[in-house]
Amino acid sequence: MSKVVVFNQIGGADVLKIQDMQVPAPGANEVQIRVRAIGINRAEIMYRTGQYIYQPNFPARLGYEAAGVVESVGDNVREFAPGDDVSVIPAFSFHQYGMYGEVVNAPAHAVVKHPQNLSFAEAAASWMMYVTAFGALVEYADIKPGDNVLINAASSSVGLAAIQIANMLGAKPIAMTRTSEKRAQLLQLGAAEVIASQEQDLVAEIQRITDSKGTRVVFDPVGGPGVAKIAQVMPAGGIFFQYGSLDARDLSIPVIEILGRHLTFRGYEIFEITSDAEKLSRAKRFIFEGLQSGQLKPLIDKTFAFDDIVKAHQYMEANGQVGKIVVTV
């Protein structure tokens, strides 16, 4: 028996319940993990509230990220053995698996051994954010030294991951946030410059910061009509990655901006990487090496006990964190 988190209706954080559940032995190509830490993600809030890319099937489970120790493995699993320290990468549907539990089964392709210099909490805080940022910035944009990279919602875990990856590859991470409240912290965490979009002239600031060269790569989970201003400062061949919808309003982009400079605006999600074996392999290698060297270092904002899973969700919904929220088990 294992304590797991389930919910039976769409709603606020208080719909989450902890109950005892019999966890079956791992099936073929599955790994059973005794969980030590769980990473909390915005996608789980959206799933619980019915705003995700698919709707819950009740009773529903959730959880994309966990770190722990292998208990047992199913048939065909050769790369893991009982006792291994591992992490889970978001590479499955909540309709199939959920990582919010004391003992969970996970698909072997979504499991990875993490560097031994990481704690379980750090390991649980790593893979969603770094794989998401890797896919856009490395796999697709192929950022290079000297590239300007504009990162919106920069204080989020994915935003911080993007800052670290940009620095790791010699690019210039320009952090974008709503107010100046987090400016000093973002600079301390590696941002080359910080723009407070509600307090400063976004276009003028980007032109100043980039010596009027603009920002070739934009990494944005917000969207909305404000994207029109960003489009003004993207150079020829610039690419804009929309990886979330924190502002549910439509993008407003003048057609002449797109045509005149051959700009690319594309939707992007982590599953483009985790559903492709070759891309996922490249992501695992890049991130493992970055974590092992210390060039990638997950920032944990706050930890909660497993019994306080409701409080952990409420804390994320308050939008005050800088970095990752982790639940220890």
Secondary structure, 3 states (H helix, E strand, C coil): CEEEEEECCCCCHHHCEEEEECCCCCCCCEEEEEEEEEEECHHHHHHHCCCCCCCCCCCECCCCEEEEEEEEECCCCCCCCCCCEEEECCCCCCCCCCCCECEEEEEHHHEEECCCCCCHHHHHCCHHHHHHHHHHHHHHCCCCCCCEEEEECCCCHHHHHHHHHHHHCCCEEEEEECCHHHHHHHHHCCCCEEEECCCCCHHHHHHHHCCCCCCCEEEECCCCCCHHHHHHCCCCCCEEEECCCCCCCCCCCCHHHHHHHCCEEEECCCHHHHCCHHHHHHHHHHHHHHHHHCCCCCCEEEEEEHHHHHHHHHHHHCCCCCCEEEEEC
